[in-house]
């Protein structure tokens, strides 16, 4: 038996965060699109801030909807939700004790279906994916950066490695280390460190890994990092690119591919992230340029299959109900696929055909969740 009557209009609260600067945080254009799609699909959806949602209440909830006529956000009261969609936009908000308490209460609530309860940790992702033989082969060698020994071992094994913040976002704080040969008989080999920051990239060469580690440590501070085997990505027009894949559950709760895009690295960037200078491009065009039309079709087919396997394994490893994620898959110069990252709170895909499909699929998954019993939640690992 469904846990709510199918005759009752599904009600969904889109959870975000409010601080002293704004009535609520998050991508408002995305929220407007979601509310518009929800209305078209017969779902009663609204935005709610963390400090106005009481999971133990039973009455109406104060939230916001958008008025297209007035072109502004309107304060409203809406029924207690059947489903909560977590769109708290930053880890620093999600990790606050009061927010963690709220998420735990919703995970164990008998009448609320909460999905995607937390941002992913890069280290947890690799642990989950390494646990399965079917996904392990797509994982670059990855270790926690606990000290200089980790850096030395990987740097001596691979010509290029990447250092990534475990709780990073959009490429911020990523570093690249590569071995460089001396330019003459009296010039020793060295190690180039490229550090990607919001203001651009810094590059310097050090004659020993121990000196390099001291600089790395000054950049990482008390933040946790992973060290990862560098993959030589396929290049088009001299610039590396990777695939950005949106995976979502459909109206039957089954993982499906909502779209495949491509992101090309900027001229001076060490990643393909658009906020770091990357650009959007057509995956078919890029892959055909490098591998030819027939091989392009094979790679895209394999990318779709691989992304579905990865999503299933990530959900199983997390122990939580997940409904969507975006992931970055690299394609090396031989056409092999590599997993780099997954995001439990995907940013908007700018490709129109992906965007429209993703909105409909997400809202229909909300409707699906209102008709099945909740399962016992586990603790959120932010």
Secondary structure, 3 states (H helix, E strand, C coil): CCCCCCCCCCEEEEEECCCCCCCCCCCHHHHHHHHHHHHHCCCEEEEEEHHHCCCCCCCCEEEEEEECCCCEEEEEEECCCCEEEECCCCHHHHCCHHHHHHHHHHHCCCCCEEECCCCCCHHHHHHHHHCCHHHHCCECCEEECCCHHHHHHHHHHCCEEEEEECCCCCCCCCEEEEEECCCCCCCCCEEEEEEEECCEEEEEEECCHHHHHHHHHHHHCCCCEEEEECCCECEECCEEEEEEEEEEECCCCCEEEEEEEEEECCCCCCCCCHHHCCEEECHHHHHHHHHCHHHHHHHHHHHHHHHHHHHHHHHHHHCCCCCEEEEEEEEECCCCEEEEEEECCCCCCCCHHHHHHHHHHHHHHHHHHCCCCCCCCCCCCC
